[in-house]
Amino acid sequence: MLSTEEIASRYAYPPELTKPWVRVNFVSTIDGAAQDPSGVSGGLGGPDDTAIFAVLRSLADVILVGAGTARAEGYGPVRHSEIHAEVRAQVSSTATPPIAVVSRGLEVPAKLVAPGQLLITARSSDPDKRASLARTMDVIVAGEHEIDWPNALAQLAERGLIRVLCEGGPHLHGDLIKADLVDELCLNVATVLLGGESARIARGDAGTPRPMRLADTVTGENLLATRWLRERF
């Protein structure tokens, strides 16, 4: 596997961005399983997947995650030990990236109800509960019943958060694909077969195929890390 510095160079966001760039990061097995038998993804990729994961977090302005994934994976605010300070210092003046949890039902994990963290929701969500959460979190309201993702990303950009890292889950990824807002997919393929009924990395209404271009590959121990860029004509 590459060094931390080499990973940071290979996975750098495009320079001089003027609008949000949405990078999605997933790990899956060779046969497409995005979760292990316990229903989480964290154990699939091993140490090399974890190394890439930490660098991607270090490079991001904000980490986007669905509330269901945040609950299943035990999310809390990003800790200093979860990123590389030397990488972070080169791209941001903030010590750690905030988490932006997505929930129309306002089912936010307790650990994420914390200063500096964000909530993205729709206007139809419970106004009293939303106001309560807004006393602690930075709340973005975008869309009436469904999340209006162009509007949500624009509001993130207003906060200076344009290097977006989406860590799932599959339904959130599917929504971003449907809106054609995925600029980059970082897919780490664990060299195992799992079978079963595990979820894919994206779920939702079938939409128009989105052409992607293979931009890079990195071979690790029991892992093939790939980067795919959206082909926009």
C-alpha positions as CSV (number, residue, x, y, z in Angstrom):
1,M,0.0,0.0,0.0
2,L,1.1,3.6,-0.6
3,S,2.3,5.9,2.1
4,T,0.0,8.5,3.6
5,E,1.5,11.2,1.5
6,E,1.2,9.2,-1.7
7,I,-2.5,8.4,-1.0
8,A,-3.1,12.1,-0.3
9,S,-1.5,13.1,-3.6
10,R,-3.4,10.4,-5.6
11,Y,-6.7,11.3,-4.0
12,A,-6.4,15.1,-4.0
13,Y,-9.5,17.0,-4.9
14,P,-9.4,19.0,-8.2
15,P,-7.6,22.3,-7.6
16,E,-9.3,25.6,-7.4
17,L,-12.9,24.3,-7.0
18,T,-15.6,26.9,-7.3
19,K,-18.6,24.6,-6.6
20,P,-19.1,21.5,-4.6
21,W,-17.4,18.3,-5.7
22,V,-19.1,15.2,-4.4
23,R,-16.9,12.2,-3.8
24,V,-18.5,9.0,-2.6
25,N,-16.5,6.3,-0.8
26,F,-17.6,2.7,-0.4
27,V,-16.0,-0.7,0.2
28,S,-17.6,-3.8,-1.3
29,T,-16.7,-7.5,-1.9
30,I,-15.9,-8.8,-5.4
31,D,-19.5,-10.0,-5.8
32,G,-20.9,-6.6,-4.8
33,A,-21.8,-6.9,-1.1
34,A,-21.6,-3.6,0.6
35,Q,-22.1,-5.0,4.1
36,D,-20.6,-7.9,6.1
37,P,-23.0,-10.5,7.7
38,S,-23.4,-8.2,10.7
39,G,-24.9,-5.5,8.5
40,V,-22.0,-3.0,8.6
41,S,-19.2,-2.2,6.1
42,G,-16.4,-1.5,8.4
43,G,-15.0,-5.0,8.6
44,L,-14.8,-5.7,4.8
45,G,-11.8,-3.9,3.7
46,G,-9.1,-4.4,6.3
47,P,-6.2,-2.1,7.2
48,D,-5.5,-0.8,3.7
49,D,-9.2,0.3,3.3
50,T,-8.9,2.0,6.7
51,A,-5.8,3.8,5.6
52,I,-7.5,5.3,2.5
53,F,-10.6,6.1,4.6
54,A,-8.5,8.2,7.0
55,V,-6.9,10.1,4.2
56,L,-10.2,10.8,2.4
57,R,-11.5,12.2,5.7
58,S,-8.4,14.4,6.1
59,L,-8.9,15.9,2.7
60,A,-12.7,16.7,3.0
61,D,-14.4,19.9,4.0
62,V,-17.5,18.0,5.2
63,I,-18.5,14.3,5.5
64,L,-22.0,13.5,4.3
65,V,-23.8,10.4,5.8
66,G,-27.3,9.1,6.0
67,A,-28.8,8.8,9.5
68,G,-29.4,5.0,9.1
69,T,-25.7,4.4,8.3
70,A,-24.6,6.8,11.1
71,R,-26.7,4.8,13.6
72,A,-25.5,1.4,12.3
73,E,-21.8,2.3,12.1
74,G,-21.8,4.2,15.5
75,Y,-20.9,7.6,14.1
76,G,-19.8,10.5,16.2
77,P,-17.9,13.7,15.4
78,V,-14.6,13.1,13.7
79,R,-11.8,12.7,16.3
80,H,-8.3,14.0,15.7
81,S,-7.0,10.4,15.9
82,E,-9.2,9.5,12.9
83,I,-7.4,11.9,10.5
84,H,-3.8,12.8,9.5
85,A,-3.0,16.2,10.9
86,E,-0.2,16.8,8.4
87,V,-2.5,16.2,5.5
88,R,-5.3,18.2,7.0
89,A,-3.1,21.2,7.6
90,Q,-2.3,21.4,3.9
91,V,-5.9,21.7,2.8
92,S,-7.9,23.2,5.6
93,S,-7.7,25.6,8.6
94,T,-10.1,23.5,10.6
95,A,-8.8,20.6,12.7
96,T,-11.4,18.1,11.6
97,P,-14.2,18.0,9.1
98,P,-17.8,18.2,10.4
99,I,-20.3,15.4,9.8
100,A,-23.5,16.4,7.9
101,V,-26.1,13.8,8.8
102,V,-29.1,13.5,6.4
103,S,-32.5,12.7,8.0
104,R,-36.0,13.6,6.9
105,G,-37.3,12.0,10.1
106,L,-34.7,13.9,12.3
107,E,-33.5,10.6,13.7
108,V,-30.0,11.9,14.5
109,P,-27.7,9.7,16.5
110,A,-27.2,11.3,20.0
111,K,-23.4,11.5,19.5
112,L,-23.9,13.7,16.4
113,V,-26.1,16.2,18.2
114,A,-23.1,18.3,18.9
115,P,-21.7,21.8,18.2
116,G,-20.1,22.0,14.8
117,Q,-22.0,19.1,13.2
118,L,-24.7,19.6,10.6
119,L,-28.1,18.2,9.8
120,I,-29.7,18.2,6.3
121,T,-33.4,17.7,6.2
122,A,-36.6,18.6,4.4
123,R,-39.1,21.3,5.3
124,S,-41.8,18.7,6.0
125,S,-39.7,17.4,9.0
126,D,-41.1,18.1,12.5
127,P,-40.6,21.9,13.1
128,D,-40.4,21.6,16.9
129,K,-37.8,18.9,16.8
130,R,-35.9,20.6,14.1
131,A,-35.8,23.8,16.2
132,S,-34.6,21.8,19.1
133,L,-31.8,20.3,17.1
134,A,-30.9,23.7,15.7
135,R,-30.0,24.9,19.2
136,T,-27.0,22.6,19.0
137,M,-26.4,21.7,15.3
138,D,-26.2,23.7,12.1
139,V,-29.5,22.8,10.3
140,I,-29.9,23.0,6.5
141,V,-33.4,22.8,5.2
142,A,-33.6,21.9,1.5
143,G,-36.7,20.8,-0.3
144,E,-40.3,20.3,0.8
145,H,-40.7,16.5,1.3
146,E,-37.6,15.1,-0.3
147,I,-34.1,16.6,0.0
148,D,-33.4,19.1,-2.8
149,W,-29.8,18.1,-3.3
150,P,-28.7,21.0,-5.5
151,N,-30.0,23.4,-2.9
152,A,-28.5,21.4,0.0
153,L,-25.0,21.5,-1.7
154,A,-25.4,25.2,-2.5
155,Q,-26.0,25.8,1.2
156,L,-22.9,23.8,2.1
157,A,-21.0,25.9,-0.4
158,E,-22.2,29.0,1.3
159,R,-20.5,27.7,4.5
160,G,-17.3,27.1,2.5
161,L,-17.8,23.3,2.5
162,I,-17.3,22.3,-1.2
163,R,-15.0,19.2,-0.9
164,V,-17.8,16.8,0.0
165,L,-17.1,13.2,1.1
166,C,-20.2,11.0,1.1
167,E,-19.7,7.8,3.2
168,G,-23.1,6.3,2.5
169,G,-25.4,4.7,2.9
170,P,-26.8,3.1,-0.2
171,H,-30.0,5.1,-0.2
172,L,-28.2,8.4,0.0
173,H,-25.8,7.3,-2.7
174,G,-28.8,6.4,-4.9
175,D,-30.4,9.8,-4.3
176,L,-27.2,11.5,-5.4
177,I,-26.9,9.3,-8.5
178,K,-30.5,10.1,-9.4
179,A,-29.8,13.8,-9.1
180,D,-26.5,13.3,-11.2
181,L,-24.5,14.9,-8.4
182,V,-21.8,12.2,-8.0
183,D,-18.6,13.6,-9.4
184,E,-16.3,10.8,-8.1
185,L,-16.7,7.3,-6.7
186,C,-13.9,5.8,-4.7
187,L,-14.7,2.1,-4.6
188,N,-12.4,-0.3,-2.6
189,V,-13.0,-3.9,-3.6
190,A,-12.2,-6.4,-0.9
191,T,-10.9,-9.7,-2.4
192,V,-13.6,-11.9,-1.0
193,L,-16.8,-13.5,-2.1
194,L,-19.7,-13.2,0.4
195,G,-23.0,-14.2,-1.4
196,G,-26.2,-13.7,0.5
197,E,-28.6,-10.8,0.3
198,S,-26.3,-7.9,1.3
199,A,-27.1,-4.4,0.1
200,R,-25.4,-2.9,-2.9
201,I,-23.5,0.4,-2.7
202,A,-26.4,2.3,-4.2
203,R,-30.2,1.7,-3.9
204,G,-33.2,3.6,-5.1
205,D,-35.2,4.3,-8.2
206,A,-33.5,3.2,-11.3
207,G,-32.4,6.2,-13.3
208,T,-30.4,7.1,-16.4
209,P,-27.0,5.4,-16.7
210,R,-24.2,7.7,-15.6
211,P,-20.9,7.1,-17.6
212,M,-17.8,6.9,-15.4
213,R,-14.1,6.9,-16.3
214,L,-11.5,4.8,-14.4
215,A,-9.1,7.4,-13.1
216,D,-6.8,5.4,-10.8
217,T,-6.2,2.1,-9.2
218,V,-4.2,1.2,-6.1
219,T,-3.4,-2.4,-5.1
220,G,-3.2,-3.2,-1.4
221,E,-3.3,-6.3,0.7
222,N,-6.5,-8.2,-0.2
223,L,-7.9,-4.9,-1.7
224,L,-8.2,-3.2,-5.0
225,A,-8.8,0.5,-4.6
226,T,-10.3,2.3,-7.6
227,R,-11.3,5.9,-8.4
228,W,-14.0,6.6,-11.0
229,L,-14.8,10.1,-12.4
230,R,-18.1,11.2,-13.8
231,E,-17.9,11.6,-17.6
232,R,-19.8,14.9,-18.3
233,F,-20.1,15.8,-22.0
